[in-house]
Amino acid sequence: WSQEKTADTLGYSTSRTSDLIFLSDASRAIPKLKEHRTSADALNAWTLLKQRLAEAELANRIDSAKTTKDVPAPASKQMLIAEATAIKRDDIEYNQRVFIVRAAKAYVISNVIEGLHSLPSGYYNVVELDPPYGVQFDNRYKETSDTELYNGKHFPAFFHEVINLCVEHLADPGWLVCWAPISSHEFFYRALCDAGLEVNPIPQIWTKPTRAPGTVEWQLSRSYEMFFLCRKGNAILKQKGNSNVFQQMFRNSEKKIHPSQHPYDLMHAILGILVGSESRILVPFAGSGTTLNAALNMRCETVGFDLNPTYRNAFLTNLIME
């Protein structure tokens, strides 16, 4: 009896029958697959699980590498890092491996409060802060309570603690970029001012591809995000005269791995306006790792934190696969 005969008997295609047989076997090893409503959903869950396992294995190989040569070779031979002075200029693959090692060290799995307490005070030239005010929309956190996400506090108290620590670690002079929802403009503005920063009350804007609002009958499509530009001391822009409206889009090669991810070109542009190369960049909520990537390509020292290793694994995988 063949699989083709089974498919014919069931009235399914051979490929669908093969998928159903596979799911039957896989469900014995992973019972949660049975919880999905359709076989298509279960197959998608299996595909995602395989991807996460592969990303975790790749990240583990990077972290456990004893020498640079042990780091997995990037798929692309394109130079990831701008002209580097501390490493061999004639060996592109070696430069890429060094870049990936630096990226792995920069992205730290940690509670943000504990991570910030481990850093030196008055050290960083830029803090790029994108607090997790929208984590309820991310399925990866669906089993986590608000107080667990916010270090035992509700968001307002948590944010005040984070912003005060960020200001403590910010050099004088220094810059702080804080993304915020327009609906909470007043709260974020006051919190940033109360922390001792000089805050431009007019937000900077990033326009993005439009997304359908929750209620299409009376809301227009939301096509921008805002951030506050703040300074400590008498910080002066590296690049003067730029517009406060940014229009950078995602590259075709960019894979979106985080719900609040911003384009690489956007974060590179923002950092370049604020500071030059070899600056020090702090990213309390690393997320997709895009800001870390931009900072490293500017030959800056950088560090960022996130609770979820899934994002770190995907970040490192993307660096290798792009």
Secondary structure as UniProt FT lines:
FT   HELIX           3..10
FT   HELIX           14..29
FT   HELIX           31..35
FT   HELIX           39..64
FT   HELIX           68..70
FT   TURN            89..90
FT   HELIX           92..106
FT   STRAND          107..109
FT   HELIX           112..117
FT   TURN            121..122
FT   STRAND          124..129
FT   TURN            133..134
FT   HELIX           135..137
FT   HELIX           139..141
FT   TURN            142..143
FT   HELIX           146..149
FT   TURN            150..152
FT   HELIX           155..169
FT   STRAND          170..180
FT   HELIX           182..184
FT   HELIX           185..194
FT   TURN            195..196
FT   STRAND          198..199
FT   STRAND          204..211
FT   TURN            216..218
FT   STRAND          222..232
FT   STRAND          245..246
FT   TURN            252..253
FT   TURN            259..260
FT   HELIX           264..274
FT   TURN            277..278
FT   STRAND          280..283
FT   TURN            287..288
FT   HELIX           290..297
FT   TURN            298..299
FT   STRAND          301..306
FT   HELIX           309..321
//
